């Protein structure tokens, strides 16, 4: 028992064994060398984390410095960028309007077939307006205002006999390389009703008042009547707003002559109204 107890009791190691363990620990060949390797491998990680924290702390300071300097540069560049954007938007808007106008002009000429919708309207004691459309919803390809002929006089002429309206314009000589405009684009005309001169006719753009009349008679295919007055035109003093609407057959004689014949809905008899466009 005494021998066993002595073998199990922790006795102090001799000096030689202590030196061996110390030399094994320092040389890395002992049994505890893996522990020192783990500690040595963990140490650079901790130092690396510390360096990252320091770098992050330094980055925050740099970011604050950049943020403090950023408003001054943005304030300097804000006005030139906004002005350039406005100029670019205005240039694009002008280009878009020109492009759409050219496309609309070509579509009007391309869609103008052998049949058009004609509308004659105006105040009883006011000027006569003649509008020709490819369809009831499209803009007029021709809108003419007869300056010296009233709607009441035209109605009386139509009630007594057939009406022939002739619009004549000048044909000036062209310069070298110049192209003649289309017949429907002529600005001024001499107007004749059944062979009698009735002043001049002027080509107009479709404004708000003209669009209001055309929108009001849009559901009407063939017919005539009086449109109710609104508050703006009630005090005009030129009488009722009269209109006549029908389909017209278009006949092209040449580049300088076109004719529009009103078609009767029942197909009987000749045209009661004819419009001639001549360039002489």
C-alpha positions as CSV (number, residue, x, y, z in Angstrom):
1,X,0.0,0.0,0.0
2,X,2.8,2.4,0.8
3,X,4.5,1.7,-2.5
4,X,1.2,2.2,-4.4
5,X,0.5,5.4,-2.6
6,X,3.9,6.7,-3.4
7,X,3.5,5.9,-7.0
8,X,0.2,7.7,-7.3
9,X,1.2,10.7,-5.2
10,X,2.3,13.8,-7.2
11,X,6.0,14.1,-6.4
12,X,8.1,17.0,-7.5
13,X,9.8,16.3,-10.7
14,X,13.5,16.3,-10.9
15,X,15.4,19.2,-12.4
16,X,16.3,17.2,-15.5
17,X,12.7,16.5,-16.3
18,X,11.8,20.2,-15.8
19,X,14.5,21.2,-18.3
20,X,13.2,18.6,-20.8
21,X,9.6,20.0,-20.6
22,X,10.8,23.6,-20.8
23,X,13.0,22.8,-23.7
24,X,10.1,20.9,-25.4
25,X,7.7,23.9,-24.8
26,X,10.2,26.3,-26.2
27,X,11.2,24.2,-29.2
28,X,7.6,23.3,-30.2
29,X,8.3,19.5,-30.2
30,X,6.7,18.7,-26.9
31,X,3.2,17.4,-26.2
32,X,1.8,20.9,-25.5
33,X,3.1,22.5,-28.7
34,X,-0.4,22.4,-30.4
35,X,-1.7,24.7,-27.7
36,X,1.0,27.3,-28.4
37,X,0.3,27.0,-32.1
38,X,-3.4,27.8,-31.5
39,X,-2.5,30.8,-29.3
40,X,-0.1,32.0,-31.9
41,X,-2.6,31.6,-34.7
42,X,-5.3,33.4,-32.8
43,X,-3.1,36.4,-31.9
44,X,-2.9,37.8,-35.5
45,X,-6.7,37.5,-35.8
46,X,-7.1,39.7,-32.8
47,X,-4.5,42.2,-34.0
48,X,-6.2,42.1,-37.4
49,X,-9.6,42.9,-35.9
50,X,-8.0,45.8,-34.0
51,X,-6.5,47.1,-37.2
52,X,-9.9,46.8,-39.0
53,X,-11.6,48.7,-36.2
54,X,-8.9,51.4,-36.4
55,X,-9.4,51.5,-40.2
56,X,-13.2,51.7,-39.8
57,X,-12.8,54.5,-37.3
58,X,-10.5,56.3,-39.6
59,X,-13.0,55.7,-42.5
60,X,-15.8,57.3,-40.5
61,X,-13.7,60.3,-40.1
62,X,-12.9,60.5,-43.8
63,X,-16.6,60.0,-44.6
64,X,-17.6,62.8,-42.3
65,X,-15.0,65.0,-44.0
66,X,-16.3,64.1,-47.5
67,X,-19.9,64.7,-46.3
68,X,-18.9,68.1,-45.0
69,X,-17.3,68.9,-48.3
70,X,-20.0,67.5,-50.5
71,X,-22.7,70.2,-50.1
72,X,-20.4,72.9,-51.4
73,X,-19.7,71.0,-54.6
74,X,-23.4,70.0,-55.1
75,X,-24.4,73.6,-54.7
76,X,-21.9,74.7,-57.3
77,X,-23.1,72.1,-59.9
78,X,-26.8,72.3,-59.2
79,X,-27.6,75.4,-61.3
80,X,-25.7,74.5,-64.5
81,X,-27.3,71.0,-64.5
82,X,-30.8,72.3,-64.0
83,X,-30.4,75.0,-66.8
84,X,-29.0,72.4,-69.2
85,X,-31.9,70.0,-68.5
86,X,-34.4,72.8,-69.2
87,X,-32.6,73.7,-72.4
88,X,-32.6,70.0,-73.5
89,X,-36.3,69.6,-72.6
90,X,-37.2,72.7,-74.6
91,X,-35.2,71.5,-77.6
92,X,-36.9,68.1,-77.5
93,X,-40.3,69.7,-77.2
94,X,-39.7,71.8,-80.3
95,X,-38.4,68.9,-82.3
96,X,-41.4,66.7,-81.2
97,X,-43.9,69.4,-82.3
98,X,-42.2,69.8,-85.7
99,X,-42.1,66.1,-86.2
100,X,-45.8,65.6,-85.3
101,X,-46.9,68.5,-87.5
102,X,-45.1,66.9,-90.5
103,X,-46.6,63.5,-89.8
104,X,-50.1,65.0,-89.4
105,X,-49.7,67.0,-92.7
106,X,-48.7,63.8,-94.5
107,X,-51.6,61.8,-93.0
108,X,-54.1,64.4,-94.0
109,X,-52.9,64.3,-97.6
110,X,-52.6,60.6,-97.7
111,X,-56.1,59.9,-96.2
112,X,-57.9,62.5,-98.4
113,X,-59.8,60.1,-100.7
114,X,-62.7,60.3,-103.1
115,X,-65.3,61.0,-100.3
116,X,-65.1,63.7,-97.6
117,X,-67.4,65.2,-95.0
118,X,-68.4,68.8,-95.7
119,X,-69.9,71.2,-93.2
120,X,-71.2,74.7,-94.0
121,X,-71.9,76.8,-90.9
122,X,-72.1,80.4,-89.6
123,X,-74.4,83.0,-88.1
124,X,-77.4,84.0,-90.1
125,X,-76.0,87.5,-90.6
126,X,-72.4,86.4,-90.1
127,X,-69.7,85.0,-92.4
128,X,-70.0,81.6,-94.1
129,X,-67.5,78.9,-93.0
130,X,-66.8,75.8,-95.2
131,X,-65.0,72.9,-93.6
132,X,-63.9,69.7,-95.4
133,X,-62.9,66.7,-93.3
134,X,-61.7,63.2,-94.2
135,X,-63.9,61.9,-91.4
136,X,-66.1,63.6,-88.8
137,X,-63.4,63.3,-86.0
138,X,-60.4,64.4,-88.0
139,X,-59.1,68.0,-88.3
140,X,-60.3,69.9,-91.4
141,X,-58.1,69.6,-94.5
142,X,-59.6,72.8,-95.6
143,X,-61.4,75.5,-93.6
144,X,-62.4,78.6,-95.6
145,X,-64.1,81.7,-94.3
146,X,-66.0,83.8,-96.8
147,X,-65.5,87.4,-95.7
148,X,-68.2,89.2,-97.7
149,X,-71.0,86.5,-97.9
150,X,-73.5,85.8,-95.1
151,X,-74.9,82.4,-94.2
152,X,-78.5,83.7,-94.6
153,X,-77.8,84.8,-98.2
154,X,-76.4,81.3,-99.0
155,X,-79.4,79.7,-97.5
156,X,-81.8,81.8,-99.6
157,X,-79.7,81.0,-102.7
158,X,-79.9,77.2,-102.0
159,X,-83.7,77.3,-101.4
160,X,-84.3,78.9,-104.8
161,X,-81.8,77.1,-107.1
162,X,-78.7,74.9,-107.3
163,X,-75.6,76.5,-105.8
164,X,-72.1,76.5,-107.3
165,X,-69.4,77.9,-105.1
166,X,-66.1,78.7,-107.0
167,X,-62.9,79.6,-105.2
168,X,-60.1,80.9,-107.4
169,X,-56.5,81.7,-106.5
170,X,-53.6,83.1,-108.4
171,X,-50.9,81.0,-110.0
172,X,-47.7,83.0,-109.7
173,X,-44.6,81.9,-111.6
174,X,-42.1,79.7,-109.7
175,X,-38.4,80.4,-109.3
176,X,-35.7,77.9,-110.2
177,X,-36.0,74.8,-107.9
178,X,-39.1,76.1,-106.1
179,X,-42.1,73.7,-105.6
180,X,-45.7,74.8,-105.8
181,X,-47.7,74.4,-102.7
182,X,-50.8,72.1,-102.7
183,X,-54.0,73.5,-103.9
184,X,-55.7,73.1,-100.5
185,X,-52.9,75.0,-98.8
186,X,-53.5,78.3,-100.7
187,X,-54.1,81.1,-98.2
188,X,-56.5,83.5,-100.2
189,X,-59.2,82.9,-102.8
190,X,-61.7,84.9,-104.9
191,X,-65.2,83.7,-104.1
192,X,-68.0,83.3,-106.6
193,X,-71.6,82.1,-106.0
194,X,-73.4,81.0,-109.2
195,X,-71.1,83.2,-111.3
196,X,-71.5,86.3,-109.1
197,X,-68.5,87.6,-107.2
198,X,-69.0,87.6,-103.5
199,X,-65.8,89.0,-102.1
200,X,-62.8,87.0,-100.9
201,X,-62.3,83.8,-98.9
202,X,-59.5,83.2,-96.5
203,X,-58.1,79.9,-95.3
204,X,-58.3,79.6,-91.5
205,X,-56.9,77.3,-88.9
206,X,-59.5,75.4,-86.8
207,X,-59.8,77.4,-83.6
208,X,-61.8,76.8,-80.4
209,X,-65.1,78.2,-81.8
210,X,-64.8,76.1,-85.0
211,X,-64.0,73.0,-83.1
212,X,-67.1,73.6,-80.9
213,X,-69.3,73.6,-83.9
214,X,-67.7,70.5,-85.5
215,X,-67.9,68.6,-82.2
216,X,-71.6,69.5,-81.9
217,X,-72.5,68.2,-85.4
218,X,-70.2,65.2,-85.2
219,X,-73.0,62.7,-84.8
220,X,-74.9,64.1,-87.8
221,X,-74.0,62.5,-91.1
222,X,-76.5,64.4,-93.3
223,X,-78.8,67.2,-92.3
224,X,-79.2,70.9,-91.5
225,X,-80.4,72.9,-88.6
226,X,-79.7,75.5,-85.9
227,X,-77.3,75.0,-83.0
228,X,-78.2,76.4,-79.5
229,X,-76.3,79.4,-78.3
230,X,-74.1,79.3,-75.2
231,X,-73.5,82.1,-72.8
232,X,-70.4,83.4,-74.6
233,X,-72.1,83.8,-78.1
234,X,-75.6,84.7,-77.0
235,X,-75.0,88.5,-77.3
236,X,-73.3,88.3,-80.7
237,X,-76.3,90.0,-82.5
238,X,-75.7,88.1,-85.7
239,X,-78.6,85.7,-85.4
240,X,-78.8,81.9,-85.0
241,X,-75.9,79.6,-85.6
242,X,-76.9,77.6,-88.7
243,X,-75.2,74.5,-90.2
244,X,-75.6,72.1,-93.1
245,X,-73.7,68.8,-93.2
246,X,-73.4,66.2,-96.0
247,X,-71.0,63.9,-97.8
248,X,-69.1,65.2,-100.8
249,X,-67.6,63.4,-103.7
250,X,-64.1,64.6,-104.5
251,X,-62.9,64.8,-108.1
252,X,-59.4,65.8,-108.9
253,X,-58.9,67.3,-112.4
254,X,-55.2,68.3,-112.0
255,X,-52.8,69.9,-109.5
256,X,-54.7,73.2,-110.1
257,X,-58.3,72.1,-110.0
258,X,-60.5,70.0,-107.7
259,X,-64.3,69.7,-107.3
260,X,-66.5,68.6,-104.4
261,X,-70.1,67.5,-105.3
262,X,-72.6,67.0,-102.5
263,X,-74.2,63.6,-102.6
264,X,-77.9,63.2,-101.9
265,X,-78.6,60.5,-99.3
266,X,-81.4,59.0,-101.4
267,X,-79.3,58.9,-104.5
268,X,-81.9,60.8,-106.6
269,X,-81.3,64.0,-108.6
270,X,-78.1,65.9,-109.1
271,X,-76.0,67.6,-106.5
272,X,-77.6,70.6,-104.9
273,X,-74.2,72.1,-103.9
274,X,-70.9,72.0,-105.6
275,X,-67.6,73.5,-104.6
276,X,-64.8,74.2,-107.1
277,X,-61.2,75.0,-106.3
278,X,-59.3,76.5,-109.2
279,X,-55.8,77.9,-109.5
280,X,-55.6,80.2,-112.5
